[in-house]
């Protein structure tokens, strides 16, 4: 059985739906944290188990409309699997560039190969893979599905905001999400901004970004009061098996994510590996959700936000599903 939960000879079902993911009232988590009105937006029911399916579907559809036959991205794993999955569904080729240390697990390679993707892995860091993918897109006329660079991939995540509004039945007080590149948070911001511009809601929720103290420019820049994201030094990064999805010395949509936090009067904070593992176990044992540990970082950030700001209503945590190995 592969990481999509399919038997070896079974094709991924094209009828799997992106979006409309689980939205649940976290009563047990509320009891443990000591405050109420906590809701979970769980992205694990997307076809490959993460919110990346929203942006992958967006990019693949856009690539088809613009006449491309190949899509490319630099990634550490989840996004590459997701993009390859959607490219394979519509007959596009996928060139997935992954830092060498992330291709060592045979399962990851097998999954990407089963989806028809070509893997290129002669790169040291994530940022190296992204820049190489961009150059490849330019020289070979491939569709560039990388974050940043004005490609507006965040549009694929706007639906998270509209679904939260529809599922809750009102605009929440705060929405918290993990940040690496910041693309998801930017999309959520624009989703709520669209609802505000349409007169459907009367305010944008406080947006809370969460990451690892081992290295993220968005949270660091917020904490120093910077108006733009300031890159970290690569040697500052302290990557672990827990914080790896959040680690980056350059956040490609970082400036827009930081602006979204400031514009919403929101917050950004860190969560330790121990904290993320603790909430991973709590969500598994008390809420029945198997979440990627790094995606629990917004819980700690929300707690710290509440210590600085009086909040009395609805809090939504955006959570990621299983991790591909």
SULKA-V979765 format. One record per residue. N is the residue number from 1. RES is the residue in one small letter. PHI is phi as a letter, one per 20 degrees, with the letter a starting at -180 (* if undefined). D_LAST is the distance of its C-alpha to the last C-alpha in Angstrom with 1 decimal. Layout:
N;RES;PHI;D_LAST, N;RES;PHI;D_LAST
This chain:
1;x;*;12.9, 2;x;e;10.0, 3;x;f;7.7, 4;x;e;11.0, 5;x;n;12.8, 6;x;d;14.9, 7;x;f;16.5, 8;x;g;16.2, 9;x;e;19.5, 10;x;e;19.3, 11;x;f;19.4, 12;x;f;17.7, 13;x;f;20.8, 14;x;f;22.4, 15;x;e;24.1, 16;x;f;21.2, 17;x;d;22.6, 18;x;e;21.4, 19;x;n;23.0, 20;x;m;25.3, 21;x;f;22.6, 22;x;g;23.5, 23;x;c;26.1, 24;x;c;27.2, 25;x;e;29.7, 26;x;e;28.2, 27;x;f;31.3, 28;x;f;29.7, 29;x;f;28.0, 30;x;g;31.5, 31;x;f;33.2, 32;x;f;31.0, 33;x;e;31.4, 34;x;n;35.0, 35;x;b;35.3, 36;x;d;35.0, 37;x;m;34.1, 38;x;d;30.3, 39;x;c;28.3, 40;x;d;24.5, 41;x;d;23.2, 42;x;e;19.9, 43;x;e;17.8, 44;x;f;15.4, 45;x;e;17.7, 46;x;f;17.2, 47;x;g;15.9, 48;x;d;12.3, 49;x;n;12.5, 50;x;c;13.5, 51;x;f;16.7, 52;x;g;15.5, 53;x;f;16.8, 54;x;f;20.3, 55;x;f;20.4, 56;x;f;18.8, 57;x;f;21.4, 58;x;g;24.0, 59;x;f;23.4, 60;x;f;23.2, 61;x;f;26.4, 62;x;f;28.0, 63;x;f;27.1, 64;x;f;28.7, 65;x;f;31.8, 66;x;e;32.3, 67;x;n;32.1, 68;x;e;29.0, 69;x;d;27.3, 70;x;b;24.2, 71;x;d;21.9, 72;x;b;20.1, 73;x;b;17.9, 74;x;e;16.6, 75;x;b;13.3, 76;x;d;10.4, 77;x;q;7.9, 78;x;g;8.8, 79;x;f;12.3, 80;x;f;11.8, 81;x;f;10.2, 82;x;f;13.0, 83;x;f;15.7, 84;x;f;15.0, 85;x;g;15.3, 86;x;f;18.6, 87;x;f;19.9, 88;x;f;19.5, 89;x;f;21.4, 90;x;d;24.4, 91;x;n;24.4, 92;x;e;23.5, 93;x;e;21.8, 94;x;c;18.8, 95;x;d;18.5, 96;x;d;15.2, 97;x;d;15.8, 98;x;c;13.0, 99;x;g;14.1, 100;x;g;14.0, 101;x;f;12.2, 102;x;e;9.0, 103;x;d;9.3, 104;x;f;9.6, 105;x;f;6.5, 106;x;g;8.3, 107;x;g;6.0, 108;x;f;5.2, 109;x;f;9.0, 110;x;f;10.0, 111;x;f;9.0, 112;x;f;10.8, 113;x;f;13.6, 114;x;f;14.1, 115;x;e;14.9, 116;x;n;17.3, 117;x;e;15.9, 118;x;e;17.1, 119;x;d;14.9, 120;x;d;17.0, 121;x;c;15.7, 122;x;e;18.9, 123;x;c;18.6, 124;x;e;18.6, 125;x;c;17.8, 126;x;g;16.5, 127;x;f;20.1, 128;x;f;20.9, 129;x;f;18.4, 130;x;f;20.0, 131;x;f;23.5, 132;x;f;22.9, 133;x;f;21.6, 134;x;f;24.8, 135;x;f;27.0, 136;x;f;25.6, 137;x;f;26.2, 138;x;f;29.7, 139;x;f;30.7, 140;x;d;29.3, 141;x;l;30.0, 142;x;e;26.5, 143;x;f;25.6, 144;x;e;24.2, 145;x;d;21.6, 146;x;f;21.0, 147;x;f;22.1, 148;x;m;25.6, 149;x;m;28.3, 150;x;m;30.2, 151;x;e;28.0, 152;x;l;28.0, 153;x;f;24.5, 154;x;g;25.1, 155;x;g;27.2, 156;x;f;24.3, 157;x;e;23.9, 158;x;g;27.6, 159;x;f;27.2, 160;x;f;25.5, 161;x;f;28.9, 162;x;f;31.0, 163;x;f;29.0, 164;x;g;29.4, 165;x;f;33.1, 166;x;f;33.5, 167;x;f;31.7, 168;x;e;33.4, 169;x;n;36.7, 170;x;a;37.4, 171;x;e;36.1, 172;x;f;34.3, 173;x;f;35.4, 174;x;b;32.1, 175;x;c;28.6, 176;x;d;25.8, 177;x;b;22.4, 178;x;f;19.9, 179;x;c;20.7, 180;x;d;18.9, 181;x;f;20.8, 182;x;n;22.8, 183;x;f;22.6, 184;x;f;21.9, 185;x;f;24.8, 186;x;f;27.0, 187;x;f;26.5, 188;x;f;27.3, 189;x;g;30.4, 190;x;f;31.6, 191;x;f;31.1, 192;x;f;33.4, 193;x;f;35.7, 194;x;f;36.2, 195;x;f;37.1, 196;x;f;39.5, 197;x;f;41.1, 198;x;e;41.6, 199;x;m;43.4, 200;x;f;41.0, 201;x;c;40.2, 202;x;d;42.4, 203;x;b;39.9, 204;x;e;36.4, 205;x;f;34.4, 206;x;f;33.7, 207;x;d;30.2, 208;x;d;28.2, 209;x;d;25.4, 210;x;c;23.2, 211;x;b;21.1, 212;x;d;20.7, 213;x;f;23.7, 214;x;f;21.6, 215;x;q;22.1, 216;x;b;22.8, 217;x;f;25.9, 218;x;f;26.6, 219;x;f;27.0, 220;x;g;28.8, 221;x;f;31.1, 222;x;f;31.9, 223;x;f;32.8, 224;x;e;35.1, 225;x;m;36.7, 226;x;f;35.9, 227;x;e;36.7, 228;x;c;33.9, 229;x;f;30.5, 230;x;d;30.9, 231;x;g;28.2, 232;x;e;27.1, 233;x;e;27.5, 234;x;g;24.3, 235;x;f;25.4, 236;x;f;25.5, 237;x;f;21.8, 238;x;c;20.3, 239;x;e;16.5, 240;x;c;14.7, 241;x;f;11.3, 242;x;e;13.0, 243;x;e;14.8, 244;x;g;12.6, 245;x;f;12.4, 246;x;d;16.2, 247;x;f;17.2, 248;x;a;19.5, 249;x;e;22.9, 250;x;c;23.9, 251;x;e;23.3, 252;x;f;24.1, 253;x;d;25.5, 254;x;f;26.6, 255;x;f;30.3, 256;x;f;30.2, 257;x;f;28.0, 258;x;f;30.5, 259;x;f;33.3, 260;x;f;31.9, 261;x;f;31.8, 262;x;f;35.3, 263;x;f;36.7, 264;x;e;35.7, 265;x;l;37.0, 266;x;e;33.5, 267;x;b;31.6, 268;x;b;28.6, 269;x;b;27.5, 270;x;d;24.9, 271;x;c;22.9, 272;x;f;22.1, 273;x;g;18.9, 274;x;f;21.2, 275;x;f;22.2, 276;x;f;18.8, 277;x;f;17.8, 278;x;f;21.3, 279;x;f;21.1, 280;x;g;17.6, 281;x;f;19.4, 282;x;f;22.5, 283;x;f;21.0, 284;x;f;19.3, 285;x;e;22.5, 286;x;d;25.2, 287;x;d;24.0, 288;x;m;21.6, 289;x;d;18.7, 290;x;e;15.0, 291;x;d;14.3, 292;x;f;11.9, 293;x;g;14.0, 294;x;f;14.8, 295;x;f;16.2, 296;x;e;18.8, 297;x;g;20.5, 298;x;f;23.1, 299;x;f;24.6, 300;x;f;25.8, 301;x;f;26.9, 302;x;f;28.9, 303;x;g;30.5, 304;x;f;31.7, 305;x;f;32.9, 306;x;f;35.0, 307;x;f;36.5, 308;x;d;37.8, 309;x;b;38.7, 310;x;f;40.4, 311;x;c;38.2, 312;x;c;39.5, 313;x;c;37.7, 314;x;e;34.4, 315;x;c;31.0, 316;x;d;27.9, 317;x;d;24.4, 318;x;e;21.7, 319;x;d;18.4, 320;x;e;14.8, 321;x;e;12.9, 322;x;f;9.5, 323;x;d;6.4, 324;x;e;3.8, 325;x;d;0.0
